[in-house]
Amino acid sequence: MPDAPTRRRRSGGRAANTARRGGVQIQQMSWRLPRNTDAPTEPLGPEGVEALHQGAMRILEEIGIEFLNEEALALFRDAGCKVAGTNVKMGRDWVMEMIARAPSSFEIAARNPARNITLGDGHILFGNVSSPPNYYDLELGRKVSGTREQCANLLRLTQYFNCIHFAGGYPVEPVDIHAGVRHLDVLYDKLTLTDKVMHAYSLGRERVEDVMEMVRIANGLTEEEFRCKPYMYTNINSTSPLKHDIPMIDGCLRLVRRGQAVVVSPFTLAGAMAPVTMAGAVALSLAEALSAIALFQFVRPGAPCMIGTFTSNVDMKSGAPAFGTPEYMRATQMTGQMARYYGLPMRASGVCAANVPDGQAMWETSNSLWSAVQSGANMVYHAAGWLEGGLIASPEKFIMDCEVLQMIQRYFEPAITATDPDSIAVETIAEVGPNGHFFGVQHTQDRYEEAFYSPFLSDWRNFEAWDLAGGVWTAERAHLMFKEIIANFEAPPMEAGRREELRDFVARRKAEGGAPTDF
């Protein structure tokens, strides 16, 4: 990419004029819940699957997992597990009995019923970046702490793009809002700017209970209706190695008891928080995830749960996390095999270690996204907008990622692999013969508009045409689109009474002090 002064100079020239003359035209794919119709990549043979299973079971039986949450420890005692202090050892027969209770797929209802999603059953669904503390865009040209306005703009992108199926956590942490009330303001923004499936951070009683109540209000539900099926989910990480903390387990137990969904995604970095071997890292991740899912199934049999993978490696030269690596891809595929072994839907991620929306960012993210496809993952977290190992959220990267997500969705469209007589087109081949071409025949004319994937961001012109139009690089085009989308964004409708009730709830909880910030 050209240096920053050249980039800004071009953006203020022809590129800016193009935007003023009529704006960026974005023709995106319609909303759909894509199904992964490919056979999964399975790097392990049957003996490898059995070896990983045995390794995870030995960890649970012989080493145990530390649960710092007192309620969880009491529940494990009731279940007959061996509890010594905070260490819990659990027999494999009990673990497998509990895991067998979990559904292999489940639906989560959105505020807009047209945005309901199914996790499992062959679907692969994508969510926005979640939780970076920092923000970067081309106009700023530097990394800054996140704000509520930046968070809201990324939520607008979450709503706008049809290839984003659910809203994750805060797409950037708005550090200009006090941590004690941050969840109230961001959830109000999220519920009013989007109508997609909601997420709650499991950070103790107040935050989880507040978010559940706000989702209930926004959906216009009674308490009984809210409890009867999932309307939201949480995603938790274990504290690797071998530990689950107090607030995350507390939040999950509260959600599970009210019928909401839980995703357990250990964050294991081989060479740092897990063994340097990928098999050892995956075995540790499995043990940590299964221990929590077993607990939740003991509390509420059939509770909607997913197993997550966030296993990668560190750079052994610097200790920094690396993402989109060959090891990351294989670990994701291996976890996919084990998720199928346990009958659980799986979460993966779209991640990279790049610091700006450049080539490295896209090849590492593409590696991670395609490993999610290959693994049979059902939920892909952080699928759009992630930079610097999760420390930066970028709107340009968000839009660039959405182009890749649309390509993945198109890849699974049945029309591409259709083999009916009209698709094989023998008569049309005969009509054209050896000396003609297919541009003008009726078969092509009837199909040309939808025959192939049509990008909204990629520029397929030759160099001369591209250069004549201003020579705008991909990230610059994404920045222009971002500005256009935000300028013309229309929030989805919400009944005035529900909006007012949400406002009143937020005001009351702020007056009560919000949530504690001592952990």
N, C-alpha and C positions, 0 to 999 in steps of 0.2 A: 504494500500500500504506500502511496506517496507520504512524505512527511506531513506533520500536522499543519504547518502554515499553508502548504500547497492544497491540502484537503479542504481547509476552511475557505480558501480563496475560490476554489471551484464551486463549493456548495453555495456561495453567494452569487455565482454567475449564472450560467445557463441552467444549472440544476434548480436554483431558486426561482428563476423565471418560469421554468416548466411547472413548478408547484403553483405559482400565482396564476398561470394561464388557465387552470382548470383542475388542478390538484392531482393527486395520485389516484389512479384507478385500480382498485383491488378486486379481483374476481376470484374469490376463494371457494373452496369446495363446501358443499352444504353439510349441515350437521349429520353425523352418522356415528354408529358404534362399530368400528371395524372389527372384523374377526380375523385372527391369524390362522390361515388355512395351510400353512407350511408345516411339514414334519419338523419337530424341534431338533436342534443340534444336540447330540448326546455324546460328549467326549469320554464318558465313563462306560465301561462295560458292566454287566451285571455284578461282577466281583468288585468293581470299583464302587458302585452304589452301595453294596453291602458293607464294604470297608468303611465308607463314610458314615453310614448308619451306626455301625458298631462303635466307631470312634465317638460319635455324638452321645450314644447311650452310655459309654464308659465315662465320659465327662460328667454326665448327669448322675450316674450311680456312684462313681468312685471319688470324684473331685468335688462335685456339687457347685451350685450357683449361689452367690451372695444376694440375698434379698434384704434390703435395708428397711423395707416397709413392714411395720409391725402387724398390720392387718393381714398382709400376705403370709407372713410367718405363721400366724394363727390358723389361717386357712390350710396351709400345707400340713400343719400338725393334725388338723381335723381329717385330712385326706390320708393320713398314715405315713407321710414322708418323714425322713430323718432330719430333724431340725436341731442344729447345735449352734447357739448364738444366732448369727445371721446366715449361716451356711445351711443350704437345703440340698439334701441328696434324695433323689427320687428314682424308684425302680422303673425299668423300661416297660414292664407290663402296664403299670399305671399310666405312664406317659402316653403309650400308644393307645390305651383305652380312652384317654381324654382327647387325644388328637383326632381319633375316629369320630368324635361327636361334632367336630367342626364341619360346616357345610363346604362343599367344593366350589360353590358359587353363590352369590347373593346380590340383591339389588339395593341400591341406595337411592332414595327419592330426593329430587331437587325441588326448590321452590316453584320452578316451572316444570310441570310433569313431562313436558317434551324433552327435558334435559335429564331425566332419570338415567342412571347407568347400571349396567350389570358387570360385576367383577367376577371373573371366572368364565366358564362356558365358552372358552376359546376367544374371548374378547381381548384386545389390547388397547388400553385407553391411556390418555396423556394428560398430565397436569402441569401447571406453571411452576417456575422456580419458587422455592420457599426458604425463608429464614436468613438470607445474606444480611449482614449488618451494614454493608456498603453499597453504593450505587455509582454507576458510570454511564455517561452517554457522550456522544461526539460533540455536542454543543458545550458541555462542561469541559471535556477534555482531560478530566482528572477524576480520581476516586474520592468520593465524599461519603460521609455518614448519611444513612437513609432518612427520609422525611415522610410525613403523612401524605403530602402531595405526590411524591414519587411513588409511594406505595399505592395510592389511589389510581395513578396513571397505569401502573402495571396491572392492577385489577381491571381496568378498562380494556387492556389488551387481552386479559384472560377471558372476559366476556365476549370481546369482539371476534376472536378467532374460533371458528367451529371445530378445529382440530384439537382444541383444549377442552377436555371433557369434564374436568372437575377443578375446583379451586383448592390449592394446597394451603400451606400456612401463609404468613405474611410474605408477599413476593419480595419485599425488602423491609427490614426492621425499621420502623419509624422512630428513631431515637429522640426525635423532638417531642414525643409524647411520653409522659412519665410511665415507667414500667408497671406501676400499680393499676393504671387505668387504660393502658395501651390496648389491651384485648377488647375493651368496650368500644373504643373509637374505630379500630380496624374492622371489627366484626360488623359494626353498623355500616361502614363503607362497603364492606364485602357483600353484605346482604342487600344493600340498596343499589350497588353498581353491577352486581352479577345476579343471575338466577340459576347458577349451577350448584352442584353438590358442595357442601360446606365441610370445613376442617376445623378441629379444635386442638390447640396445644394442651397436652396433658401435663400441666404444671401446677398441680394441686387443686384443692377443692373449689376455691372461688372461681378461678378461670374456667374450669370445665363446667361447673354448674351455671355460670353466667352465659357461656356460649350455648349450652343446651337450651336454656330458657329463651335466648334470643332467636335461635333457629326455630323453636316451637312457635314463638310469636310470629315470626316472619312467614311461617307456613300456615298460620291460622289454625293450629291444632289444639285439641284438648290434651291433657297429660296422658290420658289413656291412648289416644290416637298416636301420640309421639312415641310411646313405648312399644307399639305393636309392630314397628318395622324401622329399619335404619333410615335416618334423614341426614346423617352426618357421620364423620369418622375421625379417628385420631391416628397419628403415626408416632411411634416411640422408638428410641434407640436404647439398647443396653449400654452400660458403661463398661466397655470391654477393657480388659478381659474379665469375664465371669461375674458380672455384677449388674443388678437392676436397682435403680435408685428409688427414693421415697415418692416424689411427686408424680413421676410418670406412671408408676404402678397404681398409685391412688387414683389418678385421672382415668386410667383404663378401667379399673374396677367400677367406678361411677358410671362410665359410659356403657359398659357391658350390662350392668344391672338395669339400665333403662333401654336396652335393646339396640344400642348403637354399635357401629363397626370399629374394629381395632386392627391396626397394621403394626406388626412387630418387626423392626428392621435393625438388627445389630450393625454397628459401624465398626468393622474390623479392618484394620490396615496391616497387611502382612509385613512383618519385619519390625513392627512397633507395638501394636495392640493385639497382635495375633502371631502365630508362628510364621516364619519366613516362607514356608512352603504353602502353596495355595490349598492343598488338601487339608493341611492343619488349620488354616484360616477358615475354610468353609466348615469344617467339623465344629470348630469353636462357635462360629456364627449360628449353626444349626442348633447346637445345644442351648445357647442363650435364648434363641427365639422360641424353641419348643417348650422350654421351661415356663415361659410367660403364657404362651397359648394354652398349655395344659392347665395352668392356674385359672385362666378365664373360662375354660370349658368346664372346670370343676364348679365354678361359681354359677355359670349359666350354660347348661348344655345346649349346643347348637348356636352359641353366640357367633356372629359373623366376624371371622378373623382371617387375616392374611399373614403369610410369612414373607418377610422382606429380605433382600440382599443388598448390602452396601459394602461388599468386600473388595478392596483394591490393595495396592501396595504403596510403600513409600519410596521416594528417591533415596537410594542408599548413600548417595554423595552428600545430600543436604538434610535428609529426614523429612522433606516436604511431601505431602500426599500427592500421588499421581493418579490420574483418572483416564479412562479410555485406552488403557494399555492392553497388550495381549493378555496379561495376567488377569486384569479386570474382566475382560471378555470371557475368558475361560471360567473364572470363578462364578460369573453370572450364569453361564450355561450349566455348570455343575450344580448350582443351587436350584436351577430349573428342574433338573432331573430329580433332585431330592424332594422338591415341592410336589412333583407328580407322585413320587413314592409315598408321600404322606397324605396325598389327596387334598392339598391346600392350594388355594389361589396364591399367586406370587406377585410381589412388587419389585421392580427394578428402578433404574434411574438413568437420566440423560445428563452426563456430567463431563467436565473437562478441567484441566489445570491452567488453561490459558488466562492471561490477564486482560486481554482486550478482544473484541469480536473480529478475529483474524483467521487465517488459514488453520493455525493450530487449534483454535477454538472449535472450528467446524469438523476437522478430521477426528479429534478426540471425542467430540459429542456424537458424531455419526457412528464411531466405533461402539460407543456405549449404547446408543439407540438400537443399532442393529444387533448387538448382543442381547438386548431385551427381546427383540423379535425372535432371535435364534433360541432363546431359553424358554419361550412360551410364556413370558411374563404377561400378566393381566393388567397391572397398574404400573405406569411409568411416571415416577415422581421427577420433579426438576426437569421436565422435558423441554422447557423453553425459558431461556434467559439466564442461565447459570454461567458464571465465570470465576476464576481464581479459586478453584476448589471449594466453591460455595460461599466465598467471602464477598463477592460482587454480584449484583443483579444489573442487567443491561437491557434496555428496551430494544436496541439494535440486534443484540444477540437473540432476544425473544423472537423477533420477527424472522430473522435468519433461520432459527430453529424450526419455526412453524412451516417454512418451505420444506424442510426435510420431513417433518411430520406428515405433511400433505402427500409427499412422495411415497412415504411408507403406506399411508392409507390407500393411495391409488394402486400401489403394488398388489394389494389384496383385493382389488375390485374383480369380481367374477368375469366381467366382460373381457379382461385381458387374456384369460386362459380358456374362454369359451370355444368349444369345438363342434358346435352345431353346423349344419351344411352352409348356412349363410356366412358363418365366420370362416370356414375353410375356403369358401368362395371359389370353387373349381370353375363354375360357369364364368365368373369374372376374369379369371386367369385365361380361360379359353377366348373370351371376348378380346382381351388386350393382345394375346399372342406374344411372339418373340420380338416384335419390332415396335410395340407401342409403349405407352406408359399409363399409370393408374391415376394420375391427377384428375383427369376429366371424366372418368367413367361414373355412371350413376351410383355404383356401389360406394365409391369414395365420397361423392357429393352428398349422399344420404347420411354419412357418418363423420365427416371431417371435423365438425365442431367439437365432438366428444371422443374422437378416436384416440387421442393421446393426452398425456398429462400436460396441462397448461400452467406454467409458473406464474406467480404473482410478483416475485422478487427477482428471480434469475433473469439475466439479459442475454438472449440468444442471438443478438445481432452480431455481424462481423465487426472487426476492430474499427474499420473506418466509420461505419454507421454509429457505433458506440462513441467513438471519439468526437464525431461531429455533434452528437447530442449532448456533449459536455464531459464525456469521459468519467462518468460518476461510478465510483467503486461500490461494491455490494453493501458494505456497512453504511455508506452515505445514502444509498437508496433506501435502506431500512430506516435510517433516521428521518428522512423525508416522509416515509409512510407513517412512522410513529407520530409525527407532528400532525399529519392529516387525520389520522384515526382519532387522536385526542381532541382535535378541533371540532370534529363532526360527531363525536360520540353521543349516543342517546341511551340513557340508562333504561333497563327493562322496567316495565310497569310494576307497581306495588300498590295495593289498596291503601288509601289514605289512613284508614283506621289502624292498620298494622304498622305503618311507618310511624304514626304518632305514638303508638304503644311502645315501639322500639326506642324512640327518643326519650320517652318517660322512664323506661327501664334503665337506659344508659345514665340519665341524669340522677336517678335515685341511687344507683350503685356507685356513681362517683361521689355523691354526697356521703355515702356510707364508708368511703375510703378505698373502694376497689379491692385489689388483691394484695397479699403480702409480697414483699420482694426480698425475703431473707434466705432464699435458696437459689 
